[in-house]
Amino acid sequence: MPIPSLDDVIVAVATPQPGGVRGIVRLAGEGVARVLDPFLDSPLLDRPHAYRHAAAFRLPEPFGLVPVDVYYWPNERSYAGQPMAELHTVGCVPILEAMHAACCRCGARPAERGEFTRRAFLAGKLDLTQAEAVWEVIHADHEDALQGALRRLAGGLALPLQALRGRLLSMLAELEAGLDFAEEDIEFIAIDDLARACGDAERTVARLLEQLDDRSTAGVVPRVVFVGRANAGKSSLVNALAGRTVAIVSSAAGTTRDPVTATVSWHGRQLELCDTAGDQDVAAGSLQAAALGMGDEALRAADVVVRCIAVTEQLPPGDRDAPGGKNELLVWTKCDLGEPRDTESGVVTSAVRGTGLEMLREAIVRQVDASSSTSAAGTASARCRAHLEGAREALARVASWDEPAGCEELVAAELRAALDHIGELVGVVYTDDLLDEIFGRFCIGK
């Protein structure tokens, strides 16, 4: 992907469709006023500070003059770190699109995904942890996720990382100064003191990792979908795992029609359990066929699939219920009625006796954690975790040496490794590919 030019004026409709009562068109770039003035009935004023400008925006028929409040930042003291404007007007989608098209005709170009926040990062307004928190705020779908994202946006992770980076840089500078004067009787920092300081730093990183564990992944809650044949015990298992009745249980096959969901919190992770209609032969166009179609849709949206097979079932070779997907778990149900044929390939459970339920919860959380590292919602946390763990391991190696004296060059190498990991987190060290990965997940206009 080509690197977007920071000199371009970019424009985007910043409010989602369908339209609401108010809508916003956002622009950023050095020529914002040049783009907007031809369409405004009164030009933007040359002021040294941000202000609100009431005007009308000229659009072709049938729209004509549209009232608009222009919020204008004439300098770098804006979110994007450069001149920026927001057009607040009626939330009519055709009008917003017409304003967008008019700006493009006058020299602006459509903004890429996340380009406003990318410019904020490149201007030093945000570091990468805060930029990712913007994405989490946009996609938060419950109060806890929103509050956690807002804490990150306010510097909940960035501020302690920046302070830690400053301390490590000071230690490395003193250590390398000592190496430069190794033949002189000068000691800038005692190696034992440095090892103890690295131990303190390692504990700081460990606490940040705990904070990361305590925060649920922002955005979409991971979905765990239970599938299997009709009457395989899926509904009973979901009820037992949720600790409450969320799905109807009956000995009659096909009781579950619409997917039934329940939100649970296990081991610091919030998950959505989804019980689906059981697989069976049904007539095309029937209600049960529609239910199976809805179950297929839930399956496609699943982060983890739990395939339930009752110990009483007799599956022919090659049955499609056999486990195979990389994010699938095999679960033997109803073990109170008999023994499973293969205890090595799945978790053995009984909703009646409670057998294997905690083991299944742990297996599901492990599978969610493994799958979330490649999902859009989990990318930010996975990247943070990887770099925090890398920094912690480098610092722990220094703190654990019994005799650090004489190993100053190795200590310096470990400090540089820790600084590289922290630098990538706060955005001191980055690549264009990394920025594309982070900001490419944003929506247009953010």
C-alpha positions in Angstrom: 0.0 0.0 0.0 1.5 3.4 -1.0 2.3 5.7 1.9 -0.4 8.5 2.0 0.9 12.0 1.6 0.7 14.3 4.6 0.4 17.3 2.2 -2.9 16.2 0.8 -6.2 17.6 2.1 -8.3 14.6 3.1 -12.1 14.5 3.5 -14.5 11.9 4.8 -18.1 11.6 6.1 -17.4 11.0 9.8 -20.8 9.9 10.9 -22.1 6.4 10.1 -25.0 5.4 7.9 -28.0 5.4 8.1 -28.0 9.1 8.9 -29.0 10.7 12.2 -30.3 14.1 13.2 -26.8 15.6 12.6 -24.0 14.6 10.3 -20.3 15.5 10.1 -17.9 15.9 7.2 -14.3 16.0 8.4 -11.3 17.5 6.5 -7.6 17.8 7.4 -4.5 19.2 5.6 -2.7 22.5 4.9 -5.2 23.6 2.3 -8.5 23.1 4.2 -9.6 26.7 3.9 -8.7 26.7 0.2 -11.0 23.7 -0.4 -13.9 25.0 1.7 -14.1 28.7 0.9 -15.5 28.4 -2.7 -18.6 26.6 -1.2 -19.2 28.8 1.9 -21.4 31.9 1.7 -18.8 33.6 4.0 -15.1 32.7 4.0 -13.2 31.2 6.9 -11.5 33.8 9.0 -7.7 34.0 9.6 -7.6 33.5 13.4 -4.8 32.1 15.6 -7.1 29.8 17.4 -10.0 27.3 16.8 -13.5 28.7 16.4 -17.0 28.0 15.2 -18.1 29.6 11.9 -21.8 29.6 11.1 -22.3 29.6 7.3 -24.2 28.0 4.4 -22.7 25.5 2.0 -23.5 25.9 -1.7 -24.5 22.6 -3.3 -26.0 22.0 -6.7 -29.7 21.5 -7.1 -31.8 20.1 -5.7 -30.0 20.9 -2.4 -29.0 24.6 -2.8 -27.7 26.4 0.3 -27.4 24.0 3.3 -26.9 25.5 6.8 -23.6 24.4 8.3 -21.5 25.0 11.4 -17.8 24.9 10.6 -15.5 24.0 13.5 -12.2 25.2 12.2 -8.7 24.6 13.6 -6.3 26.8 11.6 -3.0 25.4 12.8 -1.3 22.3 14.3 -3.4 22.5 17.5 -5.9 20.1 16.2 -6.5 16.3 16.6 -4.6 15.6 13.4 -1.8 18.1 14.1 -2.5 20.2 11.1 -5.3 22.5 9.9 -8.6 20.7 10.3 -12.3 21.4 9.8 -15.5 19.7 10.7 -18.8 20.5 8.9 -21.7 19.9 11.2 -25.0 19.9 9.3 -28.2 17.9 8.9 -27.8 14.2 9.0 -29.2 13.6 5.5 -26.9 11.0 3.8 -27.3 12.4 0.2 -26.4 15.9 1.5 -23.3 14.6 3.3 -22.2 12.7 0.3 -22.8 15.8 -1.9 -20.6 17.9 0.4 -17.9 15.1 0.3 -18.0 15.1 -3.5 -17.8 18.9 -3.7 -14.7 19.0 -1.5 -13.1 16.3 -3.7 -13.8 18.4 -6.8 -12.0 21.3 -5.2 -8.7 19.5 -4.5 -9.4 17.2 -1.5 -9.1 13.4 -1.7 -11.1 10.7 0.1 -9.4 9.8 3.4 -8.1 6.2 3.9 -9.2 4.1 6.8 -7.8 5.6 10.0 -6.0 8.4 8.2 -7.0 11.2 10.6 -5.7 9.2 13.6 -2.6 8.1 11.6 -1.8 11.8 11.1 -2.4 12.4 14.8 0.2 9.7 15.6 2.7 11.0 13.0 2.3 14.5 14.5 3.1 13.3 18.0 -0.5 13.9 19.3 -0.9 10.2 20.2 1.4 7.2 20.6 0.5 3.8 19.2 -1.2 2.5 22.3 -3.5 5.5 22.4 -4.1 5.3 18.6 -5.3 1.7 19.1 -7.4 2.8 22.0 -9.3 5.1 19.6 -10.2 2.0 17.6 -11.3 0.3 20.8 -13.5 3.3 21.8 -15.2 3.1 18.4 -16.0 -0.6 18.6 -16.7 -0.9 22.3 -20.1 -2.5 22.8 -20.4 -2.5 26.6 -19.6 -0.1 29.4 -16.5 -2.0 30.7 -15.0 -2.1 27.3 -15.6 1.6 26.7 -14.1 2.6 30.1 -11.0 0.4 29.5 -10.5 1.9 26.1 -11.0 5.5 27.5 -8.3 4.8 30.1 -5.9 3.7 27.4 -6.7 6.7 25.4 -6.0 8.9 28.4 -2.6 7.3 28.7 -3.4 4.4 31.1 -0.8 2.2 29.4 1.3 4.8 27.5 2.2 7.0 30.5 3.9 4.2 32.6 5.6 2.9 29.5 7.0 6.3 28.6 8.2 6.7 32.2 9.8 3.3 32.2 11.5 3.9 28.9 13.0 7.1 30.3 14.5 5.2 33.3 15.9 2.5 31.0 17.4 5.1 28.7 19.2 6.7 31.7 20.5 3.4 32.9 21.7 2.5 29.4 23.4 5.8 29.0 25.3 5.5 32.3 26.2 1.9 31.5 27.6 2.7 28.1 29.5 5.7 29.5 31.2 3.3 31.8 32.0 1.0 28.9 33.6 4.0 27.1 35.9 4.6 30.1 36.4 1.0 30.9 40.2 1.5 31.4 39.7 4.4 33.7 38.8 4.0 37.4 35.4 5.6 36.9 32.1 4.0 37.7 29.0 5.8 36.4 26.5 3.2 37.8 27.2 0.2 40.0 26.3 -3.0 38.1 24.6 -4.5 41.2 22.4 -1.4 41.4 21.6 -1.6 37.7 20.6 -5.3 38.2 18.3 -4.3 41.0 16.8 -1.5 38.9 16.2 -4.0 36.1 14.3 -6.2 38.6 12.1 -3.2 39.6 11.5 -2.5 35.9 10.6 -6.1 35.2 8.0 -6.0 38.0 6.6 -2.8 36.5 6.1 -4.6 33.2 4.6 -7.6 34.9 2.0 -5.3 36.5 1.2 -3.8 33.1 0.7 -7.3 31.8 -1.7 -8.0 34.6 -3.7 -4.9 33.6 -3.8 -6.1 30.1 -5.2 -9.5 31.3 -7.8 -7.8 33.5 -9.2 -5.8 30.6 -11.6 -7.6 28.3 -10.8 -7.3 24.6 -12.5 -4.2 23.3 -14.9 -4.3 20.3 -16.6 -7.6 19.5 -17.0 -10.1 22.4 -15.5 -13.4 21.2 -18.3 -15.8 20.2 -18.2 -19.5 21.1 -20.7 -21.4 19.0 -22.0 -24.9 20.0 -22.9 -27.2 17.1 -23.8 -30.8 16.7 -26.6 -33.2 15.9 -30.1 -32.6 17.2 -30.4 -33.8 20.8 -26.6 -34.0 21.3 -26.9 -32.1 24.6 -25.8 -28.7 23.4 -28.5 -26.7 25.2 -28.0 -28.5 28.5 -24.2 -27.9 28.2 -24.7 -24.2 27.4 -27.0 -23.9 30.4 -24.6 -25.7 32.7 -21.6 -23.6 31.5 -23.6 -20.3 31.9 -24.8 -21.3 35.3 -28.4 -20.4 34.4 -31.1 -21.4 32.0 -30.7 -19.7 28.7 -31.8 -22.5 26.3 -34.9 -24.7 26.3 -34.0 -28.3 27.1 -36.3 -31.1 25.8 -35.9 -34.8 24.8 -37.6 -33.9 21.5 -35.2 -33.3 18.7 -35.1 -29.8 17.2 -36.3 -27.9 20.2 -33.7 -25.1 19.6 -34.5 -23.1 16.5 -33.2 -19.6 16.6 -29.6 -19.3 17.9 -29.7 -18.6 21.7 -26.9 -16.6 23.3 -25.6 -16.0 26.8 -22.7 -13.7 27.9 -20.3 -15.1 30.5 -17.0 -14.0 32.1 -14.4 -16.7 32.6 -10.8 -16.1 33.8 -11.0 -12.4 33.1 -12.4 -12.9 29.6 -15.9 -12.0 28.5 -17.4 -14.5 26.0 -20.7 -15.0 24.2 -21.9 -18.6 24.1 -24.2 -19.4 21.2 -26.5 -22.5 21.1 -27.6 -23.4 17.6 -30.2 -25.7 16.0 -29.1 -29.3 15.8 -28.1 -30.9 12.5 -30.8 -33.1 11.0 -32.5 -34.0 7.7 -35.3 -31.4 7.1 -37.5 -30.4 4.2 -36.3 -27.4 2.1 -38.2 -24.3 3.0 -39.4 -25.5 6.4 -39.0 -23.6 9.6 -36.3 -26.0 10.8 -34.4 -25.5 7.5 -34.5 -21.7 8.2 -33.2 -22.4 11.8 -30.3 -24.4 10.4 -29.5 -21.5 8.0 -29.3 -19.1 10.9 -27.1 -21.6 12.7 -24.8 -21.6 9.7 -24.5 -17.8 9.8 -23.6 -18.0 13.5 -21.0 -20.6 12.7 -19.4 -18.3 10.1 -19.1 -15.5 12.7 -17.7 -17.8 15.4 -14.3 -17.3 17.0 -14.4 -20.8 18.5 -16.6 -23.7 17.5 -17.5 -26.4 20.1 -18.6 -29.6 18.4 -20.8 -31.6 20.7 -21.1 -35.4 20.2 -23.2 -37.4 22.6 -21.5 -40.6 23.9 -24.7 -42.5 22.7 -24.3 -41.3 19.1 -23.1 -43.7 16.4 -21.3 -41.6 13.7 -20.6 -43.1 10.3 -17.0 -42.7 8.9 -16.5 -39.3 7.5 -19.4 -37.7 9.3 -19.2 -33.9 9.0 -19.4 -33.6 12.8 -15.9 -34.8 13.1 -13.5 -32.1 14.4 -11.3 -30.5 11.9 -11.1 -26.7 12.1 -8.2 -24.9 13.7 -10.5 -23.1 16.1 -12.7 -26.1 16.9 -13.0 -28.1 20.1 -14.5 -31.6 20.3 -16.7 -32.2 23.4 -18.2 -35.5 24.4 -21.6 -34.9 26.1 -23.8 -37.0 28.3 -21.0 -39.0 29.8 -23.4 -40.0 32.6 -25.0 -42.3 30.0 -21.9 -44.1 28.9 -18.2 -43.9 27.9 -17.0 -41.9 24.9 -15.3 -43.9 22.1 -12.2 -41.7 22.1 -11.3 -39.9 25.3 -8.0 -38.7 23.8 -9.6 -36.4 21.2 -11.9 -34.2 23.2 -13.2 -33.0 26.6 -15.6 -35.4 28.3 -18.5 -33.7 30.0 -21.9 -34.3 31.7 -24.3 -31.3 32.1 -26.2 -33.5 34.7 -23.3 -34.3 36.9 -21.1 -31.2 36.1 -18.3 -33.4 34.9 -15.6 -31.7 32.9 -17.3 -28.3 32.9 -14.3 -26.4 34.4 -11.9 -28.2 32.1 -14.1 -27.2 29.1 -14.2 -23.5 30.3 -10.4 -23.5 30.4 -10.1 -25.1 27.0 -12.5 -22.6 25.5 -10.5 -19.6 27.0 -7.2 -21.0 25.7 -8.7 -21.5 22.2 -10.2 -17.9 22.2 -6.8 -16.5 23.3 -5.1 -18.5 20.5 -7.6 -17.4 17.9 -7.8 -13.7 19.0 -4.2 -13.0 18.2 -5.1 -13.2 14.5 -8.5 -11.5 14.7 -9.1 -7.8 14.1 -10.5 -7.3 17.6 -7.5 -8.9 19.3 -4.7 -7.4 17.3 -4.0 -4.5 19.6 -3.9 -6.6 22.8 -1.9 -9.3 21.2 0.7 -6.8 19.9 0.9 -5.1 23.3 1.2 -8.5 25.1 4.0 -9.7 22.8 6.1 -6.6 23.3 5.5 -6.4 27.0 6.5 -10.0 27.4 9.6 -9.4 25.3 10.6 -6.5 27.5 9.9 -8.4 30.7 12.0 -11.4 29.6 15.0 -9.1 28.7 14.8 -7.3 32.0 14.3 -10.6 34.0 17.5 -12.0 32.5 19.5 -9.1 33.8 17.8 -9.2 37.3 18.4 -13.0 37.6 22.2 -13.0 37.0 24.1 -13.9 40.2 27.3 -12.2 39.1 26.5 -9.4 36.7 29.9 -7.8 37.1 32.0 -8.4 34.0 28.9 -8.8 31.9 28.3 -5.1 31.2 28.1 -5.5 27.4 25.5 -8.3 27.8 23.5 -6.2 30.2 23.6 -3.3 27.7 22.3 -5.7 24.9 19.4 -6.8 27.1 18.5 -3.2 28.0 18.5 -2.3 24.2 16.2 -5.3 23.6 13.8 -4.1 26.3 13.9 -0.6 24.9 13.2 -1.8 21.4 10.1 -3.6 22.6 8.8 -0.6 24.6 9.7 1.7 21.7 7.5 -0.2 19.3 4.7 0.0 21.8 4.8 3.7 22.3 5.6 4.4 18.6 9.2 5.5 18.9 10.1 2.5 16.6 7.7 1.6 13.9 7.4 0.5 10.3 5.0 1.5 7.5 3.6 -2.0 7.4 2.9 -1.9 11.1 1.0 1.5 10.7 -1.0 0.0 7.8 -1.9 -3.0 10.0 -3.1 -0.8 12.9 -4.9 2.0 11.0 -6.3 -0.2 8.3 -8.7 -1.6 10.9 -10.3 1.8 11.5 -13.4 3.0 9.8 -13.4 5.8 7.2 -13.4 9.3 8.8 -11.5 8.4 12.0 
